């Protein structure tokens, strides 16, 4: 074999290795006959690049091979992403290829959301694409309405402060200062009053303790009296008192109806008048015996006769 033929063979091998290596770096394995190629269209690829990973349920099954603009005028600006799947895992044409970001700081990848209904997807099919919102995108979408509300609040607050400045003129400011000073004086007076009350409480705390002690003793004594009353035969006492009252009522009823001596004295006017007359005559008799004892008693050792009684005339 001549030197020129050897050189040509080496050159062809080098070129073949170069082509294979270039395609391999792009994610294409020229010697893999099981690879399937799919296309998917997006309006925004969200940081996706060639050689980005393609996964199914988190398992790496392929790579992105190319990203090109759609040549269709009606879809101008849209991007067509081509990727290769090395795994022979089957899924239908209804499957969705979603762009997702595995980490906030990393690039985007493709994730095939497999669907098993319908016709199986084959190499060359165009699948449906979707974009999964990243962390920053979600935060931005949520912060946009919050930003508008915050701007509205700031504008309202600015208007409010302007109105407050218009209301708080020099006269109002002076009045407010005076009110604050008056409030300060009032608080000082209240503080003094509280100090006086505290002093009074301290001074009367001893008396209060003695009063509480006496109250405790009174309560204990009352408890003892209550126990004594509880232990006493109240029912027997009440029964005897009832019998005594019944007897007294019977006695009073007898007196009122004229029974017995007391009843006759209380109800018979004639007996009362006779007793009154007899008492008066007895009183006169005693008076006469005191004034003229010789009229009623005569005693003589020598047998003299008693003088006749001559009643004295009463002087008016």
VOPAGU-2260 file (C-alpha; in pm, 1 decimal, decimal comma):
REM VOPAGU-2260
SITE   aa  ch    i         X         Y         Z
SITE  UNK   A    0       0,0       0,0       0,0
SITE  UNK   A    1     141,4     331,3    -102,7
SITE  UNK   A    2     206,0     616,2     134,0
SITE  UNK   A    3     -63,4     830,5     -29,4
SITE  UNK   A    4    -334,9     567,1      29,6
SITE  UNK   A    5    -236,7     534,4     393,3
SITE  UNK   A    6    -250,8     910,2     431,2
SITE  UNK   A    7    -597,3     920,8     270,0
SITE  UNK   A    8    -730,5     645,7     496,3
SITE  UNK   A    9    -600,6     824,2     807,6
SITE  UNK   A   10    -757,6    1149,8     689,0
SITE  UNK   A   11   -1096,6     980,9     634,8
SITE  UNK   A   12   -1084,3     820,3     980,5
SITE  UNK   A   13    -995,3    1152,0    1143,2
SITE  UNK   A   14   -1280,1    1328,2     960,2
SITE  UNK   A   15   -1524,8    1052,8    1063,2
SITE  UNK   A   16   -1413,8    1073,0    1425,2
SITE  UNK   A   17   -1446,4    1450,7    1416,2
SITE  UNK   A   18   -1802,4    1431,1    1277,2
SITE  UNK   A   19   -1900,5    1165,0    1529,8
SITE  UNK   A   20   -1750,5    1366,4    1816,3
SITE  UNK   A   21   -1919,8    1686,3    1707,5
SITE  UNK   A   22   -2260,9    1517,3    1690,0
SITE  UNK   A   23   -2195,5    1336,7    2015,5
SITE  UNK   A   24   -2126,1    1668,3    2185,6
SITE  UNK   A   25   -2451,3    1795,7    2039,7
SITE  UNK   A   26   -2632,0    1499,8    2194,7
SITE  UNK   A   27   -2653,3    1280,8    1884,2
SITE  UNK   A   28   -2504,0     936,0    1879,5
SITE  UNK   A   29   -2462,6     835,0    1514,6
SITE  UNK   A   30   -2401,3     470,0    1609,9
SITE  UNK   A   31   -2716,9     438,9    1819,9
SITE  UNK   A   32   -2994,0     304,1    1596,4
SITE  UNK   A   33   -3254,3     299,5    1879,5
SITE  UNK   A   34   -3262,7     681,5    1918,6
SITE  UNK   A   35   -3587,6     864,2    1837,9
SITE  UNK   A   36   -3607,3    1227,6    1733,5
SITE  UNK   A   37   -3897,4    1457,9    1835,8
SITE  UNK   A   38   -3980,6    1823,2    1786,5
SITE  UNK   A   39   -4172,1    2058,2    2015,3
SITE  UNK   A   40   -4265,7    2424,5    1968,0
SITE  UNK   A   41   -4247,5    2701,5    2227,6
SITE  UNK   A   42   -4306,3    3073,7    2228,4
SITE  UNK   A   43   -4034,4    3108,1    2492,5
SITE  UNK   A   44   -3772,8    2848,5    2583,8
SITE  UNK   A   45   -3701,0    3001,9    2931,0
SITE  UNK   A   46   -3322,3    2953,0    2920,5
SITE  UNK   A   47   -3326,0    2612,8    2749,6
SITE  UNK   A   48   -3008,9    2535,4    2549,2
SITE  UNK   A   49   -2866,6    2261,5    2333,5
SITE  UNK   A   50   -2737,7    1960,2    2526,7
SITE  UNK   A   51   -2999,0    2025,9    2795,2
SITE  UNK   A   52   -3127,2    1705,8    2952,7
SITE  UNK   A   53   -3451,1    1528,0    2861,5
SITE  UNK   A   54   -3610,7    1327,6    3143,9
SITE  UNK   A   55   -3908,9    1101,5    3198,7
SITE  UNK   A   56   -4024,8    1079,2    3561,2
SITE  UNK   A   57   -3684,2    1216,5    3665,4
SITE  UNK   A   58   -3481,5     964,7    3462,1
SITE  UNK   A   59   -3243,4    1099,4    3196,1
SITE  UNK   A   60   -3350,5     959,2    2856,4
SITE  UNK   A   61   -3203,2    1204,0    2606,9
SITE  UNK   A   62   -3069,5    1549,6    2517,6
SITE  UNK   A   63   -3173,5    1861,7    2327,2
SITE  UNK   A   64   -3007,2    1856,6    1985,0
SITE  UNK   A   65   -3105,7    2186,8    1828,9
SITE  UNK   A   66   -3312,3    2503,7    1883,2
SITE  UNK   A   67   -3427,4    2696,7    1572,3
SITE  UNK   A   68   -3685,0    2961,3    1482,8
SITE  UNK   A   69   -4004,2    2842,7    1315,8
SITE  UNK   A   70   -3995,8    2925,1     943,8
SITE  UNK   A   71   -4375,4    2949,3     924,0
SITE  UNK   A   72   -4487,8    3312,4     877,6
SITE  UNK   A   73   -4799,1    3255,1    1092,7
SITE  UNK   A   74   -4577,3    3141,6    1380,7
SITE  UNK   A   75   -4300,4    3391,9    1338,1
SITE  UNK   A   76   -4086,4    3424,2    1651,5
SITE  UNK   A   77   -4176,6    3077,7    1784,7
SITE  UNK   A   78   -3894,8    2832,9    1853,6
SITE  UNK   A   79   -3874,1    2468,6    1748,4
SITE  UNK   A   80   -3677,0    2249,5    1989,2
SITE  UNK   A   81   -3547,8    1917,8    1861,6
SITE  UNK   A   82   -3443,1    1647,8    2106,6
SITE  UNK   A   83   -3344,4    1285,5    2094,8
SITE  UNK   A   84   -3468,7    1007,3    2320,4
SITE  UNK   A   85   -3230,1     710,9    2359,4
SITE  UNK   A   86   -3460,2     501,8    2577,0
SITE  UNK   A   87   -3717,4     274,5    2414,6
SITE  UNK   A   88   -3983,6     376,0    2669,4
SITE  UNK   A   89   -4313,6     416,3    2481,2
SITE  UNK   A   90   -4564,1     700,7    2527,7
SITE  UNK   A   91   -4849,0     838,7    2317,6
SITE  UNK   A   92   -4860,3    1144,0    2096,0
SITE  UNK   A   93   -5073,9    1317,0    2361,1
SITE  UNK   A   94   -4773,3    1337,4    2593,6
SITE  UNK   A   95   -4659,6    1685,2    2696,9
SITE  UNK   A   96   -4299,5    1808,7    2690,3
SITE  UNK   A   97   -4252,9    2064,6    2967,0
SITE  UNK   A   98   -3965,6    2308,7    3019,4
SITE  UNK   A   99   -3867,1    2316,6    3384,6
SITE  UNK   A  100   -3583,7    2453,5    3594,9
SITE  UNK   A  101   -3435,0    2200,7    3841,1
SITE  UNK   A  102   -3280,5    2480,8    4051,4
SITE  UNK   A  103   -3318,8    2859,9    4066,9
SITE  UNK   A  104   -2957,0    2914,1    3961,7
SITE  UNK   A  105   -2930,4    2633,1    3702,4
SITE  UNK   A  106   -3042,1    2611,7    3340,1
SITE  UNK   A  107   -3367,4    2463,9    3210,3
SITE  UNK   A  108   -3433,4    2104,8    3102,2
SITE  UNK   A  109   -3709,9    1916,3    2925,9
SITE  UNK   A  110   -3940,4    1676,7    3106,5
SITE  UNK   A  111   -4169,5    1444,4    2911,7
SITE  UNK   A  112   -4503,2    1402,2    3092,3
SITE  UNK   A  113   -4604,2    1065,8    2943,9
SITE  UNK   A  114   -4959,5     991,3    2835,2
SITE  UNK   A  115   -5052,4     634,5    2746,0
SITE  UNK   A  116   -5386,6     688,4    2571,0
SITE  UNK   A  117   -5399,2     690,4    2193,2
SITE  UNK   A  118   -5138,0     624,4    1925,6
SITE  UNK   A  119   -4776,2     577,6    2030,3
SITE  UNK   A  120   -4531,9     858,5    1947,0
SITE  UNK   A  121   -4274,3     770,1    1681,3
SITE  UNK   A  122   -3955,4     937,8    1569,7
SITE  UNK   A  123   -4024,2    1264,0    1385,8
SITE  UNK   A  124   -4352,4    1352,2    1566,4
SITE  UNK   A  125   -4420,9    1702,1    1695,7
SITE  UNK   A  126   -4529,7    1694,0    2059,4
SITE  UNK   A  127   -4718,3    1952,8    2265,7
SITE  UNK   A  128   -4500,7    2185,5    2471,4
SITE  UNK   A  129   -4558,0    2367,5    2799,8
SITE  UNK   A  130   -4349,9    2588,8    3029,1
SITE  UNK   A  131   -4343,8    2529,0    3403,1
SITE  UNK   A  132   -4323,6    2848,0    3606,0
SITE  UNK   A  133   -3994,3    2878,4    3790,6
SITE  UNK   A  134   -3953,4    3008,7    4140,6
SITE  UNK   A  135   -3863,2    3359,3    4028,3
SITE  UNK   A  136   -4139,2    3362,5    3768,1
SITE  UNK   A  137   -4397,2    3260,9    4029,0
SITE  UNK   A  138   -4267,4    3524,7    4267,7
SITE  UNK   A  139   -4279,0    3784,4    3992,3
SITE  UNK   A  140   -4634,5    3689,6    3897,4
SITE  UNK   A  141   -4742,6    3721,3    4259,7
SITE  UNK   A  142   -4549,8    4042,6    4317,7
SITE  UNK   A  143   -4696,1    4222,1    4017,0
SITE  UNK   A  144   -5046,3    4269,5    4163,2
SITE  UNK   A  145   -4889,4    4337,6    4503,4
SITE  UNK   A  146   -4675,6    4609,7    4348,2
SITE  UNK   A  147   -4983,1    4779,2    4194,3
SITE  UNK   A  148   -5164,8    4763,9    4528,3
SITE  UNK   A  149   -4857,8    4900,0    4706,6
SITE  UNK   A  150   -4832,3    5187,8    4462,2
SITE  UNK   A  151   -5202,1    5264,8    4518,3
SITE  UNK   A  152   -5148,5    5259,6    4895,5
SITE  UNK   A  153   -4847,6    5490,8    4866,9
SITE  UNK   A  154   -5049,0    5736,8    4655,9
SITE  UNK   A  155   -5334,7    5727,2    4908,2
SITE  UNK   A  156   -5091,6    5776,3    5197,7
SITE  UNK   A  157   -4933,9    6070,8    5018,8
SITE  UNK   A  158   -5277,2    6231,7    4971,7
SITE  UNK   A  159   -5358,3    6162,7    5337,3
SITE  UNK   A  160   -5038,6    6328,8    5459,9
SITE  UNK   A  161   -5106,5    6628,5    5236,8
SITE  UNK   A  162   -5454,8    6663,0    5385,4
SITE  UNK   A  163   -5311,5    6628,6    5737,0
SITE  UNK   A  164   -5057,6    6902,2    5662,3
SITE  UNK   A  165   -5338,5    7125,2    5535,4
SITE  UNK   A  166   -5543,5    7061,5    5850,7
SITE  UNK   A  167   -5254,2    7105,4    6091,2
SITE  UNK   A  168   -5202,8    7478,8    6047,1
SITE  UNK   A  169   -5006,5    7690,5    6296,0
SITE  UNK   A  170   -5306,5    7744,7    6521,8
SITE  UNK   A  171   -5391,2    7374,4    6532,8
SITE  UNK   A  172   -5029,4    7283,8    6599,6
SITE  UNK   A  173   -5019,3    7527,0    6893,4
SITE  UNK   A  174   -5343,8    7381,3    7026,4
SITE  UNK   A  175   -5200,3    7032,8    7000,9
SITE  UNK   A  176   -4886,9    7139,5    7185,4
SITE  UNK   A  177   -5101,3    7294,0    7459,2
SITE  UNK   A  178   -5310,8    6976,9    7481,7
SITE  UNK   A  179   -4998,5    6764,9    7510,8
SITE  UNK   A  180   -4864,8    6985,8    7790,8
SITE  UNK   A  181   -5200,9    6972,5    7969,4
SITE  UNK   A  182   -5202,6    6595,3    7934,1
SITE  UNK   A  183   -4852,0    6581,0    8077,0
SITE  UNK   A  184   -4959,2    6790,2    8379,1
SITE  UNK   A  185   -5263,6    6567,9    8426,1
SITE  UNK   A  186   -5049,8    6255,9    8417,3
SITE  UNK   A  187   -4818,0    6406,9    8678,6
SITE  UNK   A  188   -5115,8    6480,3    8903,6
SITE  UNK   A  189   -5244,6    6128,6    8856,8
SITE  UNK   A  190   -4898,9    5998,8    8946,7
SITE  UNK   A  191   -4897,7    6208,0    9264,9
SITE  UNK   A  192   -5245,2    6081,6    9351,2
SITE  UNK   A  193   -5135,7    5722,7    9302,3
SITE  UNK   A  194   -4833,6    5782,5    9526,0
SITE  UNK   A  195   -5063,3    5926,0    9794,8
SITE  UNK   A  196   -5295,1    5628,1    9765,2
SITE  UNK   A  197   -5000,1    5392,5    9794,7
SITE  UNK   A  198   -4882,0    5575,4   10106,6
SITE  UNK   A  199   -5230,4    5559,6   10256,6
SITE  UNK   A  200   -5251,9    5189,1   10182,5
SITE  UNK   A  201   -4910,9    5133,1   10341,6
SITE  UNK   A  202   -5015,1    5325,2   10652,3
SITE  UNK   A  203   -5342,3    5139,0   10689,9
SITE  UNK   A  204   -5206,2    4798,5   10605,1
SITE  UNK   A  205   -5144,8    4718,8   10975,4
SITE  UNK   A  206   -5501,3    4816,3   11070,9
SITE  UNK   A  207   -5630,4    4622,9   10775,5
SITE  UNK   A  208   -5439,6    4314,7   10888,6
SITE  UNK   A  209   -5583,9    4351,9   11243,3
SITE  UNK   A  210   -5933,5    4393,0   11100,4
SITE  UNK   A  211   -5890,1    4082,4   10890,9
SITE  UNK   A  212   -5761,8    3897,1   11198,3
SITE  UNK   A  213   -6063,9    4009,4   11404,4
SITE  UNK   A  214   -6294,1    3914,6   11118,7
SITE  UNK   A  215   -6136,2    3571,7   11114,2
SITE  UNK   A  216   -6192,4    3534,8   11492,5
SITE  UNK   A  217   -6554,6    3648,1   11456,8
SITE  UNK   A  218   -6605,3    3398,7   11178,6
SITE  UNK   A  219   -6455,3    3119,3   11389,4
SITE  UNK   A  220   -6677,1    3214,0   11687,9
SITE  UNK   A  221   -6981,2    3229,9   11464,6
SITE  UNK   A  222   -6890,2    2887,0   11331,6
SITE  UNK   A  223   -6873,1    2753,7   11689,5
SITE  UNK   A  224   -7211,5    2911,9   11772,7
SITE  UNK   A  225   -7356,0    2764,1   11456,8
SITE  UNK   A  226   -7225,1    2421,9   11555,5
SITE  UNK   A  227   -7380,0    2462,3   11903,2
SITE  UNK   A  228   -7714,0    2564,1   11753,8
SITE  UNK   A  229   -7694,7    2276,8   11509,3
SITE  UNK   A  230   -7622,3    2029,9   11790,2
SITE  UNK   A  231   -7900,6    2168,8   12011,4
SITE  UNK   A  232   -8247,1    2002,8   12006,7
SITE  UNK   A  233   -8424,7    2291,1   11837,0
SITE  UNK   A  234   -8728,5    2079,5   11759,9
SITE  UNK   A  235   -8786,5    1989,7   12127,4
SITE  UNK   A  236   -8740,4    2353,0   12230,7
SITE  UNK   A  237   -8987,7    2469,2   11968,6
SITE  UNK   A  238   -9237,6    2199,9   12073,7
SITE  UNK   A  239   -9218,5    2307,8   12440,3
SITE  UNK   A  240   -9249,7    2673,1   12339,9
SITE  UNK   A  241   -9556,6    2583,4   12132,9
SITE  UNK   A  242   -9709,5    2398,4   12431,1
SITE  UNK   A  243   -9638,8    2699,1   12657,5
SITE  UNK   A  244   -9800,6    2936,8   12409,4
SITE  UNK   A  245  -10099,2    2702,6   12375,7
SITE  UNK   A  246  -10141,1    2699,5   12755,7
SITE  UNK   A  247  -10113,6    3078,0   12769,6
SITE  UNK   A  248  -10373,1    3107,9   12491,7
SITE  UNK   A  249  -10608,5    2872,9   12677,3
SITE  UNK   A  250  -10564,4    3077,1   12998,0
SITE  UNK   A  251  -10634,4    3401,2   12816,9
SITE  UNK   A  252  -10937,5    3250,5   12643,9
SITE  UNK   A  253  -11071,7    3135,0   12986,0
SITE  UNK   A  254  -11019,5    3481,7   13131,9
SITE  UNK   A  255  -11185,7    3638,6   12831,1
SITE  UNK   A  256  -11485,4    3401,3   12856,9
SITE  UNK   A  257  -11527,8    3462,9   13234,1
SITE  UNK   A  258  -11406,8    3129,3   13363,5
SITE  UNK   A  259  -11230,6    3110,5   13698,0
SITE  UNK   A  260  -11152,1    3385,3   13943,8
SITE  UNK   A  261  -10947,9    3592,4   13701,1
SITE  UNK   A  262  -11221,6    3547,8   13440,8
SITE  UNK   A  263  -11490,4    3668,4   13677,7
SITE  UNK   A  264  -11274,3    3961,2   13784,3
SITE  UNK   A  265  -11216,0    4051,2   13423,2
SITE  UNK   A  266  -11577,3    4012,0   13302,9
SITE  UNK   A  267  -11814,1    4056,5   13607,0
SITE  UNK   A  268  -11860,2    4429,0   13671,7
SITE  UNK   A  269  -12069,3    4367,6   13986,9
SITE  UNK   A  270  -11796,9    4161,5   14152,1
SITE  UNK   A  271  -11544,2    4421,4   14056,8
SITE  UNK   A  272  -11758,1    4698,7   14208,6
SITE  UNK   A  273  -11813,3    4495,8   14531,7
SITE  UNK   A  274  -11440,8    4433,3   14566,0
SITE  UNK   A  275  -11374,7    4800,8   14505,5
SITE  UNK   A  276  -11636,0    4904,0   14767,9
SITE  UNK   A  277  -11502,9    4649,9   15018,4
SITE  UNK   A  278  -11150,5    4773,6   14964,1
SITE  UNK   A  279  -11260,5    5129,6   15024,9
SITE  UNK   A  280  -11450,7    5038,7   15344,4
SITE  UNK   A  281  -11155,0    4835,3   15468,4
SITE  UNK   A  282  -10931,7    5134,7   15404,9
SITE  UNK   A  283  -11169,5    5356,7   15607,1
SITE  UNK   A  284  -11180,7    5098,4   15888,3
SITE  UNK   A  285  -10805,0    5084,0   15911,7
SITE  UNK   A  286  -10785,1    5460,6   15913,2
SITE  UNK   A  287  -11044,5    5477,5   16193,5
SITE  UNK   A  288  -10859,8    5212,3   16395,6
SITE  UNK   A  289  -10545,4    5411,1   16362,4
SITE  UNK   A  290  -10706,8    5738,1   16465,7
SITE  UNK   A  291  -10930,2    5600,5   16744,4
SITE  UNK   A  292  -10789,4    5276,4   16873,4
SITE  UNK   A  293  -10983,9    5312,4   17206,6
SITE  UNK   A  294  -11306,3    5273,3   17024,5
SITE  UNK   A  295  -11221,8    4922,5   16925,1
SITE  UNK   A  296  -10989,5    4806,1   17212,2
SITE  UNK   A  297  -11042,9    4880,5   17588,2
SITE  UNK   A  298  -10805,2    4753,5   17848,9
SITE  UNK   A  299  -10811,1    4857,3   18218,3
SITE  UNK   A  300  -10631,3    4714,6   18516,5
SITE  UNK   A  301  -10869,8    4889,3   18764,6
SITE  UNK   A  302  -11200,2    4811,6   18602,0
SITE  UNK   A  303  -11287,1    5154,1   18471,3
SITE  UNK   A  304  -11552,2    5183,5   18215,6
SITE  UNK   A  305  -11467,1    5278,8   17876,4
SITE  UNK   A  306  -11559,7    5622,3   17764,9
SITE  UNK   A  307  -11819,7    5651,5   17509,1
SITE  UNK   A  308  -11704,4    5734,9   17163,7
SITE  UNK   A  309  -11773,0    6073,2   17035,4
SITE  UNK   A  310  -11706,4    6106,5   16666,9
SITE  UNK   A  311  -11508,8    6408,5   16570,3
SITE  UNK   A  312  -11632,7    6644,4   16313,5
SITE  UNK   A  313  -11429,1    6644,2   16008,1
SITE  UNK   A  314  -11288,9    6983,0   15918,8
SITE  UNK   A  315  -11335,5    7080,2   15564,6
